[in-house]
Amino acid sequence: MTRIAVLQMTAGTDPAVNGAIIEHAAADAARGGAAMLFTPEMSNVLDRDRTRAARTIRAPEDDVALRAARAAARDKGLWIALGSLAVSHAQSGWANRSMLIRPDGEIAATYDKLHMFDVDLASGESWRESSAYRAGERAVTAADTPVGRLGLAICYDMRFPALFEVLGRAGCDTIAIPSAFTVPTGQAHWHVLLRARAIEASAFVVAAAQVGEHEDGRRTYGHSLVADPWGEVLLDMGGDAAGLGFAEIDLARVAEVRAQLPSLANRRGIAT
C-alpha cells in the first residue's frame, strides 16, 4: 500500500508564488506520510493573457517553479509528479509539459500534452491552445515509481481513448491526468471520463486539478480525483477550495481487477 498526496491549486500568474505553494505542499505531503505528490496542469503559471504570460514562461532550466519542486523533492525525499508546466519549447512556441521528479531532484520523465484544447463552448468560452503550444508526439510511461509503472496524460487528453489503450497495453499501474478543467465541461464529463479511463486501462487514475477563481479571470472545476482500476472513486476534493488530499494506492488491486476482467488481454483489432 502506497500513500500519495494530491494538490488542488488555484494557480496564479506568478511562477515564484506557485512554486512556493508546491514547496509547502511537498512538506505537508511528507509530514502526512506520502511517498509521492501529484500537482495539477499548469502548476507554474495559469494565465490566458498570452502577452503577459510570455514575460514569465521560460525554458525548463530557468523555470523558478520547477527549481522549487526539484529542491523540495530532494529536501523531503519525495517523488513529485508535476502535472504540467508551461515552458518554452526547444524549437518554437511553448509546451504544456509534465515533469516527473525523483527524490534526488532529478527529472525521471517528461511528457508534452498530445491533444490541444481548441474548442468553442456553449457558455461562450473559446480556447485555442494550439495557437501558442506545440503538441507532443508520443505517449510516455515511467517505471519503478511508488505507484508502479506511471502513465502520463494531461487534461484534454482524457477525451481520447486510444491514448489510454496505449498506456494500458504498456502495463501502466497508475495514470496521472492533471487538469485545469472548465466548469461547464467539468460538470458534464469530469467524473464519468476519469472513471472510464481507469476502467478501460484497469489502472489507478490520479487527477490533480486546478480549482476556483484565478488571477487571470478564468474559473476551473476542481474535484481532484483518485479512482481505482474498478472505477471506484477513492478521493474527490470537491470544487470549492484549494488544498491537499491523500489516498492509498494498493497495486495488488491492479492485478486483482485484471484477473477478474481481463479486457486488456481479450482486446482484438477490429477490421473496417
N, C-alpha and C positions, 0 to 999 in steps of 0.2 A: 504494500500500500504506500503510495506516494502522495504527500500533501503539496498542493500547488496554491499559489496566490494569484488572484485576478484583479487587475487595476482598472476601475472605471473612472475615466477622466473627463474633465471639462477643459480641454486644452485651449490655450490662447495663442497669441501671435508672437510671443517671445520665447525662443528656444531655451534660454537660460532659466526662465521661470518653469517651463515644462520639464526641463532636466532636473531641477530641484525636486519637483513632485515625484519623479521617478526614483530619485535617490531616497527620499523619505519612504516611499512605498517599498523599496528594497529592504530598508532597515526594518520596517514593520513586518514584511513577509518573513524575514529571517527570524525575528522575535516570535512570530507565530508558528515557526517550525516548518515553513515551506522550503522545498528543495528547488523550486522554480517559480519565477514571476512572469506573468503574461501581461502585456500592455496593449492598448488599442492601436488602430490605424492612426497615422499622423500624430504620433506621440510627441514629436518635436515642435511642430508648428501646424496650427489649423487656421488657415487664412485664405478666404476666397478672393481677396483683393490681390490679384496677381502682381501688380506693380509693387505693392508693399511687401509681399512675400518674397519677391526677388532680392530684397535687401537682406533677408535672413537665411534663405536656403543656400546651403554650402555643400561642397564635396564632403563625403563621409568623414574623411580625416580631419576636417575643420568644423564639424558639427558639435556644438557645445553639449547638446542633449545626449548624443552618442558617447562623448567623453565622460559625461556624468554617469551614464549607465554602465560603462565599462569599469569605471572606478568603483562603483557600488557593487558590481559583481565580484570584483577582486576583494573588496573590503569585507563583504558578507559571505563569501564562498557560495554564491548563488548563481544558478542559471537564470538568464533573463531572455525571454523571447520578446524583443522589441517589435510590437505588432507591425508598425511600419514607420518610416521616417520619410519626409520629403527631402531629397538630396539632389545635388547636381549630377546629371548623367555624364559619364565619361565621354560620350560622343556629342550629344546635344540635348537641350531641354533638361527636364527633371525626371527623376524616377520615384515611384512610390514603393519603397524598399523595406522588406522585413529584414531584421538582423537578429541572428541567434548568437547569444554571448555565453561563453563558458565561464565557470567560476574563477578562472585565471584572468578573465577580462579579454581574452582573445575571441575573435569572431569565428564561429564554427560554420556558419552557413548564411547566405543571403538569398533573397528571392524578390524579384521585381513583379509587381502585380500584372497579371496576364490580361485581364479584361478591363477596359476603360469604361468608366461610368459616364456615358453620353446619353442623356435622357431629357425628355420634357414631360414633367409630371402634371396631372390634372390640377394639382394645388397651385400651379403657376411657377413652381420651381423649375429651373433649367440648369443643367450641368453638362459641361464639356471637358471632362478630364483629359481627353486626348489632345486638347489644344495646347497643353503645357507639359504633359507627362508622356514619356515613351513606354509603351507596353513591354513587358517581359516576353521571353521567348520559350521558357521551359518550366516544367514542374520541378520542384526541389523537395528533397527529403533529407533528414539528418538522423543518423543512427546514434545509439548509445546515449540518449538523453535520459533524465529521470523519468520521463513518461514514455519510454521506449522509442521506437522509430517515429519521428515527428514529421508530419507533412505540413507544408507552408502554403497558405492561401490568404487572400486579403479581400474582405468586404464583398464587392460586386461579383467576385469570383464564385461566390456560393450559388449563383444562379446558373452555373454551367456544369451539369452533372458529369460531363466527360472528364473534367479535371479530377473529380473525386473517384471516378473509376480508376484513373491512373494511380492516384495515391493509395487507393485500396489494394490494387494489384501489386503495388510496391511494398505492401506489408506494413503500412503505417498503423501504429497502435493509437496514435493521437494526431489530430489535425488542428492546427491553430487557424482561426478565421477572425483576426482582429478587424474591427469595423468602426465606421463613423456613419451609421445608417440615418437616413432622413426619417422624420416622424411618420409621414404617410406610408412609406414603404415598410417601415418597421411594424406599424400597427397591422398592416395587411399580411406580411410574409415572414417576418423575422423568425418567430418560433418554429413555424412549420418547415421552413427551409433548413434551418440548422438541425432540427431533429431528423429530417430526411437525409441530410448529408451524413450524419452519424450512423443511421441505419444502413444506408447503401454501402458505406465503406466499412461497416462493422468495426467502428473505431470511436474513441472518445473525441468529442469536439469541444474546443475551448475558444470562446468568442469574447474577448475583452472588447469593450465598446466605449465610445465617446457618449456623453450624456449632457442634456440641458442646453441652456442658452450660452452661446460662445461669444467671445470678444469680437469676432468678425460679423456677428449678426445672425449666423445660422443657428438652427436648433437640431439636436440629434436625439435619437430614440433611447439610448441606454440599453437596459436589460442585458448586461453582460451575462453570459450563459455558459454553463458546462453541461453537456449531455453525454450519456454513456452509450455504448455500442448498440443497446436495445432501443435507444431513442428516449430514455427516461431523463428528465431534467434534474440534475444534481444541484445546480446553483442558478438562481435568477436574481440579479441585483436590483431589479426594478428600474423605473425610468425617472426617478426624482432627483438623485444626488450622486456625486462622485464618491468614491470610497474604495475599500479593499475587501475582497471576499476570498474565502478559502473553500477548497473542495478536495476530496480524496480520489485519487486515480488508482484503481486496482487492475493492473494489467492482466491478471488471471481472468477478468471479466471479458476481455477481448477474445481469448481462446475459447471460453465457455460459449459465447454468442456465436462464434464462427463454427463451433462444433454442432450447435443446435440448429443453426440456419446457415448452411454453407453457400450463401448466394454468390460469393466471390469465386468459389471453386466451381459452381454449377453454371456460371455465366457463359454464354455462347455468342459467337459472332452471328449477326443477322444479315442475310443477303437482301439486297434491294433491287 
